[in-house]
Amino acid sequence: MVNPAPQAITILGSTGSIGESTLDVIGRNPGRYRVAALTANRNVDRLAAQCAQFGAGFAVIADTALAGKLSRALVETGSKARVLTGAEGLAEVATLPDVDIVMAAIVGAAGLAPTLRAAQAGKKILLANKEALVIAGHIFMQAARNGGACILPVDSEHSAIFQALPADFGKGLESVGVDRIILTASGGPFLDFPATELRDITPSQACKHPNWAMGRKISVDSATLMNKGLELIEAHWLFNAAPSQLEVLIHPQSIVHSMVAYRDGSVLAQLGTPDMRTPIAYALSWPERIDAGVERLHLAGMSDLSFREPDLQRFPCLGLAFDALREGASAPVTLNGANEIAVAAFLEKQIRFDQISRLVGEVMQATEKRAINCLEDVVECDAMARHKATQTMRTMI
């Protein structure tokens, strides 16, 4: 039997935690994948090392001022990767004719444009950039349908839901007997933190997630539960689920990654060790299964799997996300843009932890909802939200 040719992959955001985990899984499955292109925002040294190790043909640095430094670093590592830069470079490697798979792992709104281009080009997209759906869900899903792209979720929660749904869920959740989708949330590091002390939380505390290894921005979003709110909006688009069909439960152990409840009373759950390599490996190989290098789940050693309703007083960001989902149109764009400014300000110690939700809420209240019909609408509304958030933040400092 002749072995199939390895599938070529572009990793958008290869130096982040998802990108690193993707390369780890690829390295464990030699012969199945070929790394065509790797990209980073500013991490030149790590990008050059990755290109050398995996033989990437293209290296893209988003910061165009670092092109020369990247070229020198590639020479030093022995890599022959061709250097591309900026938004044009990201778009080029996302649409390379010989690329089969695009891992979309650039954090934030910056990842939308190249991911959208990959959808238009009909690629198999491993979607870790939730903002593509949060701020441009209708546009992105329409582009995927028109381009013939295959969208596979990489978030552990959405991967779990995808695995627990019937193959024909695309014709409608009700028609396949689904009652509701239940996303689980660990609750982050401050689940049982005294409420009076939340205002004094430091960035280093917020970035220490109890179960998952993640980047700083996503770690803060997990601590505020905004990450779960963004995942609600993402699930709405991925699974064509109405807001009333979506639910969040706190599950501190992060073993049950999400569940699907059916009309007949059945609840299907996907369980696993909290390691992002599992959903990455599943998306890479779907519909097959490959080695992910993940520690096996020892069910007999578990003493407790607990669940509770989220406290929206403690986690107001989750409530804001529910509001944005129900309002639709530009509301999710405003939510996401304001949150990115708020989290960046918190990480720079410009505002307190408890002011993140306040800042986002004030921006949402002050911003008129608008229709989103094209990418230009998204860009305009995103810029407006960031501008208002920056102005509002100055009144808090």
Secondary structure, 3 states (H helix, E strand, C coil): CCCCCCEEEEEECCCCHHHHHHHHHHHCCCCCEEEEEEEECCCHHHHHHHHHHHCCCEEEECCHHHHHHHHHHHHHHCCCCEEEEHHHHHHHHHCCCCCCEEEECCCCHHHHHHHHHHHHCCCEEEECCCHHHHCCHHHHHHHHHHHCCEEEECCHHHHHHHHHCCCCHHHCCHHHCEEEEEEEECCHHHCCCCHHHHHHCCHHHHCCCCCCCCCHHHHHHHHHCHHHHHHHHHHHHHCCCCHHHEEEEECCCCCEEEEEEECCCCEEEEECCCCCHHHHHHHHHCCCCCCCCCCCCCHHHCCCCCCECCCCCCCHHHHHHHHHHHHCCCHHHHHHHHHHHHHHHHHCCCCCCCHHHHHHHHHHHHCCCCCCCCHHHHHHHHHHHHHHHHHHHHCCC
